[in-house]
Amino acid sequence: MRRGAVHLAFGAAALCFAAMAAYDWAMLRHAQAVAAALNAVTANGPAAQRDDAPEVRLARAVSLAKAGRPNEAQRLFDALVTQPDDHAIQAAALFDLGNMHLREAAGADGAGPIRSLPLLEQAKERYRAALRLMPDDWDARYNLERALWLAPETPGDQEDAEVKKRSTVKLRGAQSDDLP
C-alpha cells in the first residue's frame, strides 16, 4: 500500500515536470521563430511584412523609435495597439509608445527643460492605457509617475494661492496671541 502511494506520487510529479518541459519547449520554439523573423527583417531591409508575428512588429517599432524615426514607429505602434487578440503585446506597445513620447518631450539629450508638454500628456495617456491592460506593470507605473512629476496634472501655484487666501481670514476681536 505504502509503496504504491510513493510510486503514484512519483508518477504525478514526473507528469507535472513533463508538462512544464513541454511548455518551455514550446516557448523556446516560439522565441526562435521570432528571432528568425527578426533576422529576416533586418537582412531584407526596412520593409516588414504584414504577416510577421506581433513581437517582430513590436521590435521593429522600438528600433524605429530609437533610430529617430517616430512617425514610422507611431504607425507600427498604433497597428499593434488596435489588435484585440493579445493584451501583453498591446500593453508593451502602449508602454513603448509612451517611452517614445517621453523621450521626444525631453529632447535628444534628455537633459534640460521639457520641450513639449503635449508629448508628455500623450505619454501619460499611453502609460495609463497600458496600466488598464496590465495593472501589475511596475515599469509603466514608474514612467507614469516620472511623467506626472515632469508635468503635474494640477498646478501647485493655484493651490498655494487658495491656501494663502484661507489663511488670511481675520476674525473680529481675535489677536494673534490667541492662536496656538
N, C-alpha and C positions, 0 to 999 in steps of 0.2 A: 504494500500500500504506500509506504513512505517512498520507496524507490520510484514508483510510478508517478508520484506527485513531483518529484525532483526532475524526472525526465520531461514531464509535461511543462513545467516552468522553464526548463532549458529550451524546449521546442518553441514556446511562446516568445522567449527572449530572442531566439535565433530568427524567428519570423519578423519581429519588430526591427531588428538590425538589418535584415534583408530589405525590408520596405524602406528604411532610411537610406540604405546604399543605393537602391533603385531611384529614389527621389534625387539624391545627389548626382547620380549618373545622368539623369535627365536634365538637371540644371547645368551640368558641365557641358553636355551636348548643345544645349541652347546657347550658352556663353561662347562656345566655339563657333557656332553658326553666326552669331552676332559679330564676333571678331573677324571671321572670314568675310562677312558682308562689309564691315568697315574697311578692311584691307582692299577689297574690290572697289569700293567707292573712292578711296584715296588714290588707288592706282589708275582708275579710269577717268579721273578729273572731278570737277566740282558738281557735275550733273548727277544728282541722286535720283534713283528710280522711285516711283510711287509705291511699288510693291515691296520696298525694303521693310525690314522689321522696324517697329516704332523706336526701339532702342538705338538703331542705326541713325534714324532721322533726328532723334534727340541729340546724339553725339555730334552729328553734322551741324545742328543748330548751335550747340555750345561752341564748337570750333569756329563757326562763322562769327558768333558774338565776340569771341576772344580775338579774332583776326581783325576786328574793327569794321565789320560789315553788318550793322544792326538791322538794316531793312530786310535783307535776305533772311537773317536769323529770326526776325519777328514773324515773317510769313511761315517759316517752318514751325516755330513755337505755337503759333495760332492754330495751325493744322493739327498739331498734337493735342492741344487743349480741347478742341471740338470733338475728338474721338471719344465716344461714350463707353468703350469697352474696357479700358484699363485705367483705374484710378491712380495707380502708382506712377504711370507714365504721365498722366495729366498733372499730378502734383509735382513731379520732377520738372516738367516743362514750365509750370507756373513759377516754381522756385527759381529756375534758371532765368526765366524772363524777368522776374523781379530783380535778380542779381545784375542782369544786363542794364536795366533801367537805373539801378543804384550806381553802377559804375559810370554810366553816361552822365548822371547828375553830378557826380563828384569830379568828373573830368578824367583825362587820360592818366594823369599822375596820381590821382587820388588824394592829393594834398590841397589845402587851401579851401576857400569857401565853396559852398554848393552853387552850382551854375544854373540849375534848372529845378525849380520847385514842382512843375507839372510831372517831370520824370520821377521825382520822389513820391508823388501821390500815386502814380501808376505802379511803382514798386510796392508801395504799401497795399494797394488793391490786389496785386498778384500774390503777395505773401498771405494775405487774409484768405484769398480763394484757395491757396494751397493748404492752408490750415483747416479750411472747411472740409477738404477731401481727406486729409491725413492729420488729425489733431495732435498726434504724438511726434510730429516733425520738429525737433528742437532747433535745427538749423534755421528753419523758416521762422520760428518764434524769435530767435536771436536776431535775425536780419530785420524782422518787422520792428523789434524793439530799437534796433540801431537806426532804422529809417524814421521811427517816431521821435527818436532823440534828435535827429538832424532837422526834422520838420514837425514840431509838435502839432497836434490837432487843435488844441485850444491855446491861443496866445496867452502867455503869462502876464503881459503888461495889463490887459483888461482886468484880470483877476486881482492884481495888486491894487489897481485904481479903485475897484469896488471895496476892497478891504480897507483902504485908506478912508473912503467915504464913510463907511460904517464906523470906523474908529474915531472919527472926528465929531461924532454926535455929542452935544453938550446938554446936560440937564440943568434946569434952573435950580439954583441953590446948592449944587454939588461942588465940592472943592476937590482938587487933585489929591489932597491928603486923605480923603475919604475912601479912595480906591485901594485895594490891597496891593 
